[in-house]
């Protein structure tokens, strides 16, 4: 299509660009273009390294670190006590059937593990899968925690490979605050394990804890998604008179 678009510019000036994926090419794309990045991390030190790496790539594209918001995925399992939270997680896991466990793990980890024993160690990814960030994160987590394929099934079935955070509202708020203060995250992509109850628990129990610490807003500060992320409005590009009703340089006004 040539010429101007026959629709108004969106109220926020420019849509929010969200990127997910931690390959080398994906990180460069994020550093160059993204406003928000969804990340897959399991523990604090790895999250801090990934955070610094991404933010450190931005200068060569003329951008500052505060122009990207990094949001790790987290699935909160919330209970009034630690024991209640663990019981909730166990109940959720009890509804899963292990008959298709290896197939599910294969689909999540990105390489075939169907020929391996469910209670054996997680096999290393083949060379062609090692560059896939999700495969690498899951395998490194499994190796570090001495997990079996059954353990990995439980993890991926619960949160599709994302971080599962289980505990009281205070413990969950403590952990989220630590990640924020330690510059491992700018916020979180919250993945409730079920709806609506788990989402209600997070909003009613964890959010007030975060608000009391000054870590979560009490009122919205704008009306668009860009406003909610604290992103500036993008100014409109300079008007092109060639397509704004003016005379065409190669076609004088009034000519046929």
Secondary structure, DSSP 8 states (H G I E B T S, - for coil): --S--SS---TTSS---EEE--SHHHHHHHHHH-SEEEE---SHHHHHHHHHHHHHTSGGGT--GGG-EEEEEEEEEE-SSHHHHHHHHHHHHHTS-GGGHHHHHHHHHSS--TTS-TTSB-----TTTTT-HHHHHHHHHHHHTT-BHHHHHHHHHHHTTSEEEEE-HHHHHHHHHHHHHTTS-SEEEE--SSTTHHHHHIIIIIHHHHHHTT-S-SS-S-SSHHHHTT----------GGGTTS-BTTB-TT--
